[in-house]
Amino acid sequence: MSAPLFNALLELADDHLILGHRVSEWCGHAPLLEEDLAMPNMALDMIGAARSLYTYAGELEGEGRDEDQLAYLRYDRDYKNCLLVERPNEDFAHTMLKQLYFAAFMHPYWEAALHSSDETVRGIAGKSVKEVAYHIRHAGEWVVRLGDGTEESAQRMQAAVEALHPYVEEQFHMSSDAQAAADTDALPDREAMRTQWTNTVSNVFDQAKLTMPEVEYPQLGGRTGHHGEEMGHLLSDLQYMQRAYPNMSW
């Protein structure tokens, strides 16, 4: 069981690390001082969850790799994150919508993981479920504020919906490793999150006066290492220090 659970934990860890890095890119560039404080803190929440997941994955793997090696010393095709989290920030509407889509999925996921058969997973879920509840509220308020705001903000938010909605489906996709972990109740079944995700996002969209599009061809591939061009640019920033100065310490 350790091999499938290791890979399933990497999927989760990579999602959190990559989105955490994306959100951190707003540090010093957010439109309000309050957001310049809030967004790095949310990024730290996600990177903190990634650290815990990488550490546990490394222990299961048993090959001596720690959180830093799993985060910084893999190539782009080795990452298992969904394509949604690696999408560029573009503008504030894209960033807040991406955060809402991800948090609306992870909140019921972590709630279900509180009942995991794995003690370590239960511990990670206990901390993360509180953090992601705030992420939903924060992102949801911004989506409503922009969607039901000025003509330009509404156009930008609807454009973000059209651009990002094709990437949503991959969050629910069950890889063979995720399925094996779910079969032993170590991790939740991703598909079981769909109803709550839909209710959360639909409620926000109703308030924001946004239209949820029909997606005929969902964008998949991240779980199998087939990432977009943007992933390489992201990793060049994320991994720079470790690659430039291997094994250095503060």
C-alpha positions as CSV (number, residue, x, y, z in Angstrom):
1,M,0.0,0.0,0.0
2,S,2.9,2.4,0.6
3,A,3.6,3.0,-3.1
4,P,0.1,4.0,-4.1
5,L,-0.3,6.1,-1.0
6,F,3.1,7.8,-1.6
7,N,2.0,8.8,-5.1
8,A,-1.5,9.9,-4.0
9,L,0.1,12.1,-1.3
10,L,2.4,13.6,-3.9
11,E,-0.7,14.6,-5.9
12,L,-2.0,16.5,-2.9
13,A,1.3,17.9,-1.9
14,D,2.1,19.1,-5.4
15,D,-1.3,20.8,-5.7
16,H,-0.7,22.7,-2.5
17,L,3.0,23.6,-3.3
18,I,2.3,24.9,-6.8
19,L,-0.8,26.9,-5.9
20,G,1.0,28.2,-2.8
21,H,3.8,29.4,-5.0
22,R,1.3,31.0,-7.4
23,V,-0.4,32.9,-4.6
24,S,2.9,34.0,-3.2
25,E,3.7,35.7,-6.5
26,W,1.3,38.5,-5.4
27,C,3.4,39.4,-2.4
28,G,4.3,43.1,-2.9
29,H,1.9,43.3,-5.9
30,A,-1.5,43.0,-4.4
31,P,-4.1,45.8,-5.0
32,L,-4.6,46.5,-1.3
33,L,-2.2,46.5,1.7
34,E,-4.6,44.1,3.5
35,E,-4.3,41.7,0.5
36,D,-0.5,42.1,0.6
37,L,-0.7,40.6,4.0
38,A,-3.5,38.1,3.5
39,M,-2.3,36.4,0.4
40,P,1.2,35.4,1.6
41,N,-0.4,34.0,4.7
42,M,-2.7,31.9,2.6
43,A,0.3,30.8,0.5
44,L,2.0,29.8,3.7
45,D,-1.0,27.7,4.7
46,M,-0.8,25.8,1.5
47,I,3.0,25.4,1.6
48,G,2.7,24.2,5.2
49,A,0.3,21.5,4.1
50,A,2.6,20.6,1.3
51,R,5.5,20.2,3.7
52,S,3.5,17.8,6.0
53,L,2.4,15.8,3.0
54,Y,5.9,15.6,1.4
55,T,7.4,14.6,4.8
56,Y,5.0,11.8,5.2
57,A,5.3,10.7,1.6
58,G,9.1,10.6,2.0
59,E,8.8,8.4,5.0
60,L,6.5,6.0,3.1
61,E,8.9,5.9,0.2
62,G,11.8,4.9,2.4
63,E,14.5,6.2,0.1
64,G,15.8,9.0,2.2
65,R,14.1,11.9,0.4
66,D,12.8,14.6,2.6
67,E,10.4,17.5,1.9
68,D,13.0,19.7,0.3
69,Q,14.2,17.0,-2.1
70,L,10.6,16.1,-3.1
71,A,9.7,19.8,-3.6
72,Y,12.9,21.1,-5.3
73,L,14.7,18.3,-6.9
74,R,12.2,16.8,-9.3
75,Y,11.7,17.6,-13.0
76,D,8.5,19.1,-14.3
77,R,7.2,15.7,-15.6
78,D,7.6,14.3,-12.1
79,Y,5.0,16.6,-10.6
80,K,1.5,15.3,-10.2
81,N,-0.4,18.5,-9.6
82,C,-3.6,19.2,-11.4
83,L,-3.3,21.8,-14.2
84,L,-5.6,24.3,-12.5
85,V,-3.1,25.2,-9.8
86,E,-0.3,26.0,-12.2
87,R,-2.3,28.4,-14.4
88,P,-0.7,31.9,-14.4
89,N,-2.2,34.5,-12.2
90,E,-3.1,36.8,-15.1
91,D,-5.1,39.3,-13.0
92,F,-6.7,39.4,-9.6
93,A,-10.0,37.9,-10.9
94,H,-8.1,34.8,-12.2
95,T,-6.3,34.5,-8.9
96,M,-9.3,34.7,-6.7
97,L,-11.4,32.4,-8.8
98,K,-8.6,29.8,-8.9
99,Q,-8.4,30.0,-5.1
100,L,-12.1,29.6,-4.8
101,Y,-12.2,26.5,-7.1
102,F,-9.4,24.8,-5.2
103,A,-10.6,25.7,-1.7
104,A,-14.2,24.7,-2.5
105,F,-12.8,21.2,-3.3
106,M,-10.3,20.9,-0.5
107,H,-12.6,21.9,2.3
108,P,-14.9,18.8,1.9
109,Y,-11.9,16.7,1.1
110,W,-10.1,17.5,4.3
111,E,-13.4,17.1,6.2
112,A,-13.7,13.6,4.8
113,A,-10.0,13.0,5.6
114,L,-10.6,13.6,9.3
115,H,-12.0,10.0,9.2
116,S,-9.1,8.5,7.4
117,S,-7.8,5.1,8.4
118,D,-4.3,6.7,8.5
119,E,-3.4,8.6,11.7
120,T,-1.0,11.0,10.0
121,V,-3.5,11.9,7.3
122,R,-6.0,12.7,10.0
123,G,-3.5,15.0,11.7
124,I,-2.8,16.9,8.5
125,A,-6.5,17.2,7.8
126,G,-7.3,18.5,11.2
127,K,-5.0,21.6,10.7
128,S,-5.8,22.1,7.0
129,V,-9.6,22.0,7.2
130,K,-9.6,25.1,9.4
131,E,-7.3,27.0,7.1
132,V,-9.1,26.2,3.9
133,A,-12.4,27.3,5.4
134,Y,-11.0,30.8,5.6
135,H,-9.7,30.5,2.0
136,I,-13.2,29.8,0.7
137,R,-14.6,32.9,2.5
138,H,-11.8,35.2,1.4
139,A,-11.9,34.1,-2.2
140,G,-15.7,33.9,-2.4
141,E,-16.0,37.5,-1.1
142,W,-13.7,38.7,-3.8
143,V,-15.4,36.8,-6.5
144,V,-18.7,38.4,-5.5
145,R,-17.2,41.8,-5.1
146,L,-15.7,41.7,-8.6
147,G,-18.5,39.8,-10.4
148,D,-21.2,42.2,-9.0
149,G,-19.0,45.3,-9.2
150,T,-18.2,47.6,-12.1
151,E,-18.7,46.7,-15.7
152,E,-15.0,46.1,-16.2
153,S,-14.6,44.0,-13.0
154,A,-17.6,41.9,-14.0
155,Q,-16.1,41.3,-17.5
156,R,-12.8,40.3,-16.0
157,M,-14.4,37.9,-13.6
158,Q,-16.5,36.2,-16.3
159,A,-13.4,36.0,-18.5
160,A,-11.6,34.2,-15.7
161,V,-14.5,31.8,-15.4
162,E,-14.3,31.0,-19.1
163,A,-10.6,30.5,-18.9
164,L,-10.3,28.4,-15.8
165,H,-13.5,26.3,-15.7
166,P,-12.1,23.8,-18.2
167,Y,-9.5,22.9,-15.6
168,V,-11.9,22.1,-12.8
169,E,-12.7,18.5,-13.7
170,E,-9.2,17.2,-13.0
171,Q,-9.7,17.9,-9.3
172,F,-12.3,15.1,-9.2
173,H,-10.3,12.7,-11.4
174,M,-9.1,9.5,-9.6
175,S,-5.7,8.2,-10.6
176,S,-5.1,4.5,-10.0
177,D,-3.0,5.5,-6.9
178,A,-5.7,7.8,-5.5
179,Q,-8.2,5.0,-6.0
180,A,-6.0,2.5,-4.2
181,A,-5.6,4.9,-1.3
182,A,-9.4,5.5,-1.2
183,D,-10.1,1.7,-1.3
184,T,-8.3,1.4,2.1
185,D,-9.9,4.6,3.4
186,A,-6.5,6.3,3.7
187,L,-7.6,9.2,1.5
188,P,-11.1,10.2,0.5
189,D,-12.7,9.5,-2.9
190,R,-12.3,12.7,-4.9
191,E,-15.6,12.2,-6.8
192,A,-17.5,12.4,-3.5
193,M,-16.6,16.1,-3.2
194,R,-18.5,17.1,-6.4
195,T,-21.9,17.9,-4.8
196,Q,-20.5,20.1,-2.1
197,W,-18.1,21.8,-4.5
198,T,-20.9,22.5,-6.9
199,N,-23.1,23.9,-4.1
200,T,-20.3,26.2,-2.8
201,V,-19.3,27.6,-6.1
202,S,-22.9,27.9,-7.4
203,N,-23.8,29.9,-4.3
204,V,-20.9,32.3,-4.9
205,F,-21.7,32.6,-8.6
206,D,-25.4,33.4,-7.9
207,Q,-24.3,36.3,-5.7
208,A,-21.6,37.4,-8.2
209,K,-24.1,37.2,-11.1
210,L,-21.7,34.9,-13.0
211,T,-22.6,32.2,-15.5
212,M,-21.1,28.8,-15.0
213,P,-20.2,27.5,-18.5
214,E,-20.6,24.0,-19.9
215,V,-17.3,22.3,-20.6
216,E,-17.3,19.9,-23.4
217,Y,-13.6,19.0,-23.3
218,P,-12.1,19.1,-19.8
219,Q,-8.3,19.8,-19.6
220,L,-6.5,16.9,-18.0
221,G,-2.9,15.6,-17.8
222,G,-1.3,17.1,-14.8
223,R,-1.7,14.0,-12.7
224,T,0.4,12.1,-15.3
225,G,3.1,14.8,-15.6
226,H,1.8,16.5,-18.8
227,H,2.0,20.1,-17.8
228,G,1.8,23.4,-19.7
229,E,4.6,25.6,-20.7
230,E,4.0,27.8,-17.7
231,M,5.1,25.0,-15.3
232,G,8.7,25.2,-16.4
233,H,8.8,28.9,-15.8
234,L,7.2,28.4,-12.4
235,L,9.8,25.8,-11.4
236,S,12.7,27.9,-12.6
237,D,11.7,30.4,-9.8
238,L,10.6,27.8,-7.2
239,Q,13.7,25.7,-7.5
240,Y,16.4,28.3,-8.2
241,M,18.1,28.5,-4.9
242,Q,18.3,24.7,-4.4
243,R,19.5,24.2,-7.9
244,A,22.1,27.0,-7.8
245,Y,23.4,26.2,-4.3
246,P,22.9,22.4,-3.8
247,N,22.7,21.2,-0.2
248,M,23.4,24.7,1.2
249,S,21.8,25.6,4.6
250,W,21.1,28.9,6.3
